[in-house]
Amino acid sequence: MTQEYSPSELLICLASRVMEDESTAFIGTGIPMLAASLAQARQAPNLVPIFEFGGTGAILEKLPLAVGDMRTYNKALAASGICDIMETAQRGFVEFGFLGGAQIDKYGNLNSTVIGEQEHPKVRLPGSGGGNDVGSTCWRTIAIMIHDKRRFIEKIDFLTTPGFLTGPGAREKAGLPPGTGPYRVVTNLCIMGYDDVTKEMKLLSVNPGVTVQDVIDNTGFELLIADEVTQNEPPTEEELRILREQIDPDGLYR
């Protein structure tokens, strides 16, 4: 049997499995860093991680603590700067972009700016950072979220990062590159994708011990359900060993 694991470890493993070998991925602080490190150690040794402050193609032998950490340049292909990285995404060279936020709607639009009215918010959040650039220009974006009704809502309070905006054709009408946009949402309950026609979020698979109804009950909008909802595999012994012994032995993020 697989040994016990934390919710964070499950999120890391699920996000890691989405990363493909010989692909480029825009990596943010926290869980995406661990997921990229795990992917490099397992199924994607030729993954090219890209960090906002200029590290491209680093070998993640030790866990970076932030996107500007010197370890994001370890044995890298290039060490440039933030403008070069954003231009790289704008030119269409970044396949995956990993994002987070406080709120998300059914079209994958994200809010990481304010809760409440912008002028008089209840909570002021960290803001966009590179989130808008990643969501606007990477080919496929993957949101990593805690799943509850406060976060998965019908209408977000502020549009920080565009998903499919208001639905089919809206990204293109807004001037964003055709063919780009949300791809997956990885949560502590499930993995979701998006319907090809309506661009609305769709449940694809549930995590161990989670039912379809659990996901519905924790989602604040009507969620599309795939014809066949599968179950995600729990972290393997190998994944947990690499995470705990090699990537994050001090438990800084996992």
Helices and strands as residue ranges (DSSP letters): H 7-18, E 24-27, H 31-41, E 48-51, E 55-56, G 70-73, E 78-79, H 82-90, E 96-99, E 103-104, E 110-111, E 114-116, E 121-124, H 131-137, E 140-145, H 170-173, E 181-187, E 190-194, E 201-206, H 212-217, E 224-231, H 237-241, I 242-247
